[in-house]
Amino acid sequence: MPVTTRSANRTSRPKIPYDIQLCVLDWLVVLGKADSNVDLSPYATVCKAWQVIIERQLFHHLTLTLKDLSLFSKYCRERKHYVKHILLEIWLSHKVGNDMDKVCFTEATETLFLELSTWEVHGITLEFGIVPWTAQGQRFYPGRPKNFYIRYGPPPRKRSLDGHLRNSDKLELFGPYGEPNPVFNVSEFPMNRALDILGYAHLTFHDDSKAGTSLLAQVDCVSKLLIRRRYMPKISIQSLSTIVKSLTSLESLQLERWCYPHPLYHHDRASDFDGMGLALPETLKDLTYYKECGDNYDHRGDENLHRLDPLFISPLNKVADRIEHIAISFSGSSLLSPNANYEFTALKTLAITSNGLFNHVYGVVDVPLLINAASVAKRMPKLEIFETWCFKNQTPLVARVFTYERLGEYSSRIAWKDNWGPLKLSGRVQDAWKQVVDEENATLEVKYEFLTFKETQGVRTSLGEMRPHLLLGNRILHDITWTQV
């Protein structure tokens, strides 16, 4: 955490012109962003003007650990209006499941929420980052022989700013004597870049229960909760629900969850909305929920992926009249049912995945999902963009994207993108989407695009290659996450 409350002996000296000072300050700020080892805080002692500029930069994004929280209140007392993003990192010191780590997680969250409950500012993004236990650069995996471990890269704080893990391509499996172990195949793990942060068990509050807890103070200053997949292990859904319930002004929830890529430790795959699932707050306007199902384990036996759990409908139903943006990595067949007894009257953008897009007959796409989606879209008066997509990273690679875009009061556009082609949308699909704009003279533009991906022999195409082809890509995943999938 930055410390700028230091005194300085400001002796009289010739004044440097302000334009030159601004150039120097700009260079220092850029340098500080590029290299986390550069400490900008000493420059806040140059003069009052420099202090304001430097502190605004330093306090805009705060990364806190448990040991920082004792000084957090002191240093932020007069600088709360500078704070826009708080990342609370919980550094685990034991194997996942140890009670001491649960105590640290609970204490850190309680302490932070108690302090934030006194803040009167608004619009802060709160991010949780769970950094897993490490031991001399090795990680032992459950269900594996004791001589099996993986050497991995640096923890999150030492990663490059673009989010990539350094030396990630050099990830290898090693035997007990430090030699590559041919018995285990790295291809079993589809997330090679992220194995250094892949967890096994969910982290919970120390007194967690099925009914949840009410140990956290009510916080009004946080408007967005962010949990990215660069951090693991996952926070248990009960603990996460407790956090969400304590954020009384939460408008945006962005939750990126991992799947476990191997059956040996693939035990907990329940939806976050099963049973005692996550309840969405009434203030919520923006929901992004990504849970990948793209590994070899999921693809076994050609199982139908991305099935939307029916229990997901109930939480969405409660906020249907006020939520404005939804992006979820599940099939929309349930969400887009014409017989649904709820309407998204405030919804502006909707992004979903669907394996139904893989279906076509003699080059013509006439899937019921797209026709049903058009019927439902008629009951979404504020809908601006609808996008459904699918990506199957197998051999051969298959990718599909369908996008609807409202261009004006009487005009709209639908676009179809695929990497096989030439596929065309059926007349039924086109007519259904033309009727979404409820005017006789409404115009509908139809576009087609052939998707191309950079393919390297022996290397799977990353899901991140889909980012440029998705109109709602910035809502589906965090920008940095796109570089890691």
N, C-alpha and C positions, 0 to 999 in steps of 0.2 A: 504494500500500500504506500502511496507517495507521502512523503513528509516534507512540507515546505515551510513550516513555522520555525525558521531559524533566523537568527539575527545577523546583521552584517554592518560593518563599519563603512558607511557611505561617505567617503571623503569627497571634497569638491574636485571636479575634473572637467575638462572640456566636454560639452554635450555633443553627442553624435547625432546628425540629422535623423529625423524620425523615419524617413523612407529607407535609410540604410539599416536602422534598428529593426524595422519590419522585415527586411530581407534576411538579416541575421537570425531573427526569431523564426521566420518561416523555414530556414535551412535547419535550425535546431529541431523544430517540431517534426519535420520530415525524417531527420536522422533518428529521432527517438522512436518514431513509428517503425522504421526499418530495422532497428537493432534494439531489442529489449534490454540489452546490457548498458545502454546509454542512460544515465541518470540526469533528467532535466531539472530536478528540484533545486540544485544550487543556483540556477539562473533566475529563480524567483526572487532572489535577494538583491538583484541589480537595482531595481527601482519598483515603485508601486505599479506602474503600468505593466512592466514585465511580470510582476507577481500575478496580476489578474490574468494575463494571457497564458502563462505557464500553468497556473492552477486550473484554469478552465480546461486545458488540454489534459492534465494529469488526472483530474477527478471525473472526467467525462466517462471513463471506463475504469472501474475498480475491480481488481482481482483480490479476493479475501480468502484467508485460511482461518482456521480456528484460533491460532495465536494472534492474528491481526485484529480480531473482534474486540479485544480489550482496549485498543486505541482507536477503533473505528469512530466511536461517538466523539471523541476529543478532536480529531482532525477534521471531521466533516461538519462540525457544529455550525461554522459560518460559511460552509461551502456546499450545502445541500442542493442549492439550485444548479450547481455544476454537474451533479451526478445524474447520468442518464442510463447507465448500464452497470449492474453489479453481478459479478461472477463469484459465487461461493464455491470454492474448491474444498472437497473433503478428501484429504489424503489418508487412505487406509494404511495402517501399519501392520495389519495381521492378515491372515487368510480370511477370505470372505466368509461371513457367518460368525466371526468372533464377537463376543459381547462388547468388548472395549470399543470396537469400531462403531457399533450401534450407539454406544454412549456418546462418542465424539460427534457422530452425525446428528443425534438428537440435541446435544448441547449447542453445536454450531448453529443449527436452524432456529432453536429457541432464542438464542442470544441475538441473532440478526433480526428476527421478527420482532422481538421486544424493542429494539432500537428503532426499526423502521415504523413501528406503530405510532411513534411520536412525530414523524415527519408530516408536514403539511403540503409538501410538493406533490406533483403528479407526473405520470408519464414515464416511470422508470421501468426498464427491462430487468427482470431478475432471472439469472441463469444458474442452474445447479450443475456442478461438474464433479463426478466421483472418480477419483484417481486410484486405480487398484494397487493392491499390495505387490511389491517387487522384492526380489532378493538377488543381488549381484547380477542383474541383467538376465535373470532366468524366470520362467513361469512354469510351474508344474500344473498339469491338467488332470482333473478328476477322471477316473475311468481309464487312465493310461498307466503303463508301467512306470515305476519310480525313476527309471533312467531316461524317461522321455521329457524333454523340455524344449522351450523355444527361446532363442535369443531375440531380443526385440529392441526397438529404437527408444528415443528419449521420451520422457513424460510430456504432457500437453504444454506446459509452460515453456519448454525448450524447443517446441516445434517451430518451423518456419511460419511466417505470418500468413501465407496463403493456405495453410491448413494441411499441407502434405507432411507426411512423416519422413524424416530424413533417413536415407539409406534403406527405404522400405523394400526396394527390389532385391536386397541382399538377404532377405529373411530365409532362414533355413531350419531344418529339423536336425538336431544333433543327438548323438548317442552319449553314453556315460563318459567317454574319453574325449569328447569334443570333436568327434569325427561325424560327418554327415551320415544320417541314418536312413538307408534306403527302404526300410520296412514301412515307414509311414510316408504317405504321399501328400505333398503340400496342396495338391488340387482338391483335397477334401475340404479345404478351408477357402471359401470363395472370397473372403475379406482379408487377403494377405496383408494389405497396407495397415490394417487395424488390429492385427493379432496382439499387438502390445497392449491394447486396452480392452480386449475382449474379456468379459467377466463370465461368471458361472451362476452365482446365486444373486438374488435380489437383496438390496440393502434396505433395512427397515428401521423405524424408530425403536428405541429400547423397550418401550411399553406398548408396542403396536398390537392391535387385536383386530379381529374381523369387523368389529363395529367401528373401527377407526379411533382416533384420539382427538382431544380438543385442547392439547397442551400449548398450541401456538397462539400468540397474540394476533389480533385482527389488524391487518395492514391495508391502508388505503392508498398508498403512494405508488404501488406497483400496478402497471396496466398490462404488462406482457410477461408471461412465464415461458422460458425457453430451456429445453433440454435437448442437446444435440447428441448425435451418435458418436462423436469423438470421445465421449466420456463413457466409461463403464465401471462397475456393473450397473444394472438398472436399479432405480428406486422402486420399491414395491408399490403396487397400485394402491394399497391402503394408506401408506405414508404419503404418496403423491396426492391422494384425495384430501388428506388432512391439510396439505400445503395449499391446494387449490381453494378449499373452503375458507381458509384464513385470508385469502387475497380478495377483499370485498369489492374492489374496483377493477377486477381482471377483465380486460377486453380481448386479449389475444392469448391463445394457448398453442404453442408449437412444440410438439412432442415427437421425437424421433426414437424409435425403439429398434433393438436388434433382434434377430432370430438367432438361435443356436445352430451352428452349421454342421453338427455331427450328431448322430443318434446316441453316442456315448454320454453326451451331456445335453440332451435335447429334451429334458424332462418337463420343463415348465414352459408350455407354449400357449397357455390360456390367453384369451383376449383380455385386454385391459378393461373391457366393458362387461366381462362375465361376472355373475354373482354380485359381490360387493364392488362393482366396477366404479369407474370414475364418473362422478356427477358433474355436469357442466354448469357453471354459474350463470345466473340470469343476466349478468352484465356482459356476457361473452358475445363478441361480434365476429371474431376471426378464429377458426379452428384449423390447424394443420396437424394431421396425425399420420405418421409414416411408420409402418412396420413391415420390414422386408420379408419376402418369402421367395428368395431367388437362389437358394443353395441346392446342392446335390440331394440333400436329405428331403427337401420339399418336393423336388421334381421326381422322386422315385415313383414308378408305376403310373406316370402321367396323371397324377392327382390334380384335381381342379383347384387352382390356387386362388388366393385373394377372396375367399368367400366372406361376405359381410355377415358378422354375427347379428342375429335378430335383436339381441339385447342392445345393440348400438343404436337402434331406432329410437328407443325410449328417451335417452338423454338428448338426442337431437330434436325430438318432438317438443320438448319443453322449451327450447330456445328458437323454434322454427319461425316465430313471428318477428325476431329481432336479429338473428345471426346474418351477417353480410357476406362472409367468405368461408368456404369449406374446401379443404383439400385432404382427401383420405386415400390410403393405399388399399382399398378394398373394392370388390366388384360392386357396381351400383345397381344391380338387378333388384335388390330390395329397396334401396333408397329411392329408385325411380319408378316404383310401381304406380300405375295409373289409378289403382284403387286405394292409395294411401289416404288416411283420414287427417292429414295435416298438410299445410301449404307453407312454403318458404317465401313469405310475402316481402321480405327485406333482402333476400339473397341477391348478390351482385355477381359473384364468381363461384363456380363449382368445378372441381377437378377430382376425377376418380380413375381407378384402373378397372379394366375389364378384359377377361380372356375371350369374351364374346366377339371381340374385334378380329380374332384369328379366323373366323368363319367367313367363307365366300363360296359362291357357286359359279364356275366358269368365268371368274374374273369380276363378278358382280357382288357387291356388299349389300346385303339386305337383312341385316341382323335385327331381331325384335328389340334389342336394347336401345338402338338409336331411334326407333319409331316411338317406343315408350318414353324415351327421354324428351322427345319433342312434345309429346302430349303433356308431360309434367311441366315442361318449360312454359307452356301457356299459362300455368298458374303461378308463375314467378314473374310478376310485372316489372321488377327491377333488374332482371338477369341481363348481364352484359356479356359474359363469356362462360361457355360451358366447354369442358375439355375432358375427354376420356381417352386413355392410352394404355398400351401394354408393351412389355419388353420381355422377351424370352431369350435369355443368353445361353442358348444351346447350339448344337450344330444341325442345321444352319441357324444363324441368328434371325429372329423375327421381331419386327417392331412395327407398331401401328399407332396412329394418332388421328382422332377426329376432334375438330374444333368448331364450335358455333360462336359467332361474334356479332353482336348487335352494333350496326354501324350508324344508324340514325333512326328517326321516328318511323320511317317506312322502308328501311333497307337493312339487310343482314347478309352475312356470309358464312358458308360452311366450307371447311377444308378437310381433305383426306390426305394423309401422308403414310407411306409404307416403303419398305425396302425390298419388296418383291416386284410388284407392279407387272403390267399396268392393271390396277384394280379400279373399278368405278362404283360410285354410289348408285343404288337403284333409284328408279323414278319414285317409288313409294317413300324412300328415305328423304329425297329432295322435297317432295310435296309436303311431307309432314313438317319439315323445318321451315318451309315457306309460310305455313299457316301460323307459326309462332308469332310473327308480326301480323296482328289481326287487322289487316286492311286489304281491300280488294286489289289495290294497285301496288301492293308491296313488292319489292324486288329482292331476289335472292341471288347472290353471287356464289358460284361453285368453283373451288380451286383444288388442284391436285399437285402433289409434290413427291418426288422420289427421294427417299432418305438414303444418304450415304454415310458410312462410318469408317473410321480409320481402323483397319484390321491388320494386326501383326501376327505372323505365323507362330502358333504355339501359345499365344496370349489371348485370353478372352477379352472381348470388347466390354468396356466398363459401362455400367448404367449411366454414368456421368455424360456419356456421349449423347444422351437424349436431351440434355439441357437446352441446347440451341434450338431444338425443334418443338419445344413446348411453350406455348404462349403464357401459361401460368406456372412456369418452372420456378419462379422466385417464391411462389406460395407452396409448392409441393415439398421443397427441401430448402434448407438454409444454403446460401451461396457456397460456403466453405464445405458443407456436406457433399455437394455435388462433386467435389474434387476427391472425395474419399470413398464413394460407393463403387 
